[in-house]
Amino acid sequence: MALADDLRALADRSLAALNEGHNYFTFSKRVWQLLQKDTKKGRKVSFHNPATGAKVDEEKLYVLAPHYVAEYLRTSTFQHFVSLFEDFFFDLLRLWLAAYPGSLAKKQIEFGTVLQAPDKATVTFAVVDRELNELKYERVAGWFAYLEQLTKLGCPTAAEVNRLAEIKASRDILAHNKGIANAIYVAKAGKLARCKEGEPLEIPEQYLRESWETIRKVVRDVSAAAVKKAKGAKLA
């Protein structure tokens, strides 16, 4: 399959996964809302979690519903969106570098890896994977600077890169700092920082929707530009 076809397939998978993630959030929220309406009408329910021993009835679920949606459903869906973006970005780079490895010509690799490799493609992917693993430790702006230097796609915009930087910084805080903003978040988010150091970082539903829209637009624009560029490029 040609690179353009691989890139198109990657975009289709990524956009479909983003849509499915948003569907999961929307429909799950509606189920909780429906449960709340039913309990108001007098419906009786009872659930038991044998793993924790917890038991709830309709009154407890009515109180828990907004907490579960805000604290668990929104935050987990948000983190899933960011993971999908990261997967798309580095899968795109991996495809591009494997097809056009000229930019990696001066990279070094352990001779043992070469000796154990069954073919040239295996060696190429080993070099590509090491390059991308190192890039993952850079900031989002560094990711896109690398992409632009490599592909000259001309997208996304600087504003979109800044937006993505704040989105990823928010995800990192949720995953690694119990949702409390720190100096690293403030530095990475820059002018788009949504709170100060020491403050809890929330994921309002409007922010979740806007983050999803930003990620989806960047995936669509970058993949379209990459497909167009790949069709007219010569193998390095």
Phi, psi and omega in degrees: 000133181294158181304316181303321179292320178297318180294320179295319179294321177299315179298316180299316180295317183293316180293321178295320179293322177296318178296318180295321177297320179291323176298317179302313180297310185298312183288324178295319178297319180296323178297316178297320179295321179296320178298318179297318179296319181294321179293328176296330181275001176103007180291136179257131176222158178208130180231149180227130175258102183296338181290321182253345183085359182289142176231138179225150172243188184297326181292317179293319180295325179298321179284323184285333187308305181296327178293315180296320180293315184285316188271334183244306184297311181294314184292319180292322178293319178301313180296326177296318178302315182294321178297320178296320178297314181298318178300314179300311186300311185282333173293321177297313179298321181297315178298316183293314182292325178292326180280325181234074186279007183304325182292346181258009187302328183266002179287144180260154179215149180297137184296330179299324178297320179295316183296325183274347183286135180285338182201175182296323182299322180295319177296317180301313181293328178295318178292318180298313182297320178294320178299315182288325177297324177289322181294328182301337180276352177280166175285165182302321178301322177293324177301311185284333173295320177296314180301316182293319179297325183281319191245338183056048182282332181078015178207159002282181179285164178299322179296320179291322177297317178297320178296316179295326178297318179291322179298312180294321178298322177296316179299318181298322179293318178296321185278329191238352182224028175058028176078012180255123182297142176232184182296328179294317177300312182300319181291316182290323182283335178061225182293344181268004179305132185265355176200171181265167178303132179093350181267150178290141181259113183262161178238081177297156183298323179296320178295319177301314181295316181294324178295315177301316180295319179297311180299315182297318180295317180294318177301314181295313184291315182294317181293320179297317179293322180292320178298315180298318180293319182296325181294330183256001183268155175255142179300135179278000000 
